[in-house]
Amino acid sequence: MKGMKCVCGKTAEYVKNLRFNNYKIDGWKCNSCEEIYYNPQKAERILLLNKLKKQVVKAKLGRIRSNLVLRLPRDIETALNLHKGEEVSLKVEGNEIKVVPSLR
Ligand SMILES: [Zn+2]
């Protein structure tokens, strides 16, 4: 990752460990005027995660042959960066199911 031009005219350097809403995020920081530019895709995901944390999201169960299929809403797909074909782990805890994405 290279630097990007800052609004002040100097170059903002790429930094790996910025903080954004308690999450680690990369981006660019200008050493001249201290302006910070967050990685836009990751910043969007963090905002979405924060939004989802405050709500209960409804999802529908479908059926393919003998299996029930859980359809995840698009917001959750985006926030957790999930992809079709990816393996997730299911943990049954009491009467609840926890879906855990594999480590990436
Ligand atoms: Zn600057």
Residues whose N, C-alpha, C, O or C-beta is under 5 A from the ligand:
A	BS01	ZN	C6 V7 C8 K10 C30 S32 C33 E34 E35
